[in-house]
């Protein structure tokens, strides 16, 4: 975790009366960490920079019912291997090293015409996580942490014009979930250009995992739809599907299948906000490329 990667400086300040702010202050005191600056809110998470024995650290306090509540356990299991180090942990609260980012971010690399290199770096991170074979009781199911696609369809949360495509994606998702699970493993679950940061000392490091249990292929599912909010184009997704398939040692059709299914989830999760057109476009492009027989 790092201030640049989370946009800490631009986040909303935590209100003095926020119960999590009081809990965060108590945790920092218990862990003998000294607050440095103001606590901020990032989505459902409270972030507070601090120092522990002079070392820059960051407290992240997730809401207990948030899908990142188990992220600390997943990062702790990685033991700093290609990921931010966890120094203290209690429930949804984690105290981690505060990284010192250097060089262009992966999103900046894409903007600079180096999308192939960024995709290969992400694929390498995915392979590294999968190779660890992390299995924890806190891992959430990849297909249902916020309701399955079938759940969303049944509840009428999908607009009529999207229902045919969603029905196909839901059927595939359910088929995968009901299939063999011998190779299922712990996954970062939200691997994209903003969640891999290059540290000055330790190189590319993972931050902000979901901590999911699922098929290894799902680990690359969020790459082609990013970096957000760069508008998805057929040409870019087509090209990066080739690059990702080679770098991840997966068939191109499997890469596009996972991209399509994940984009369906992304569309459902963003049905009420401005992100929906982005994920709907990714879903349509990936589905069309899959249907092309590539």
Secondary structure, DSSP 8 states (H G I E B T S, - for coil): --HHHHTGGGSEE--TT-HHHHHHHHHHHHTTEEE-S--EEETTEEEEEEEETTEEEEEEE--TTSTTTTHHHHHHHHTTSSB--EEEEETTEEEEE---B-S--HHHHHHTT-HHHHHHHHHHHHHHHHHH----TT-EETTTTT--HHHHHHTT-S-HHHHHHHHHHHHHHHHHHHS--TT-EEE-S--STTSEEEETTTEEEE-----EEE-GGGGGTTTTT-STTS---HHHHHHHHHHHHHHHT--HHHHHHHHHHHHHHHHHHTTTSTTHHHHHHHHHHHHHHHHTT-
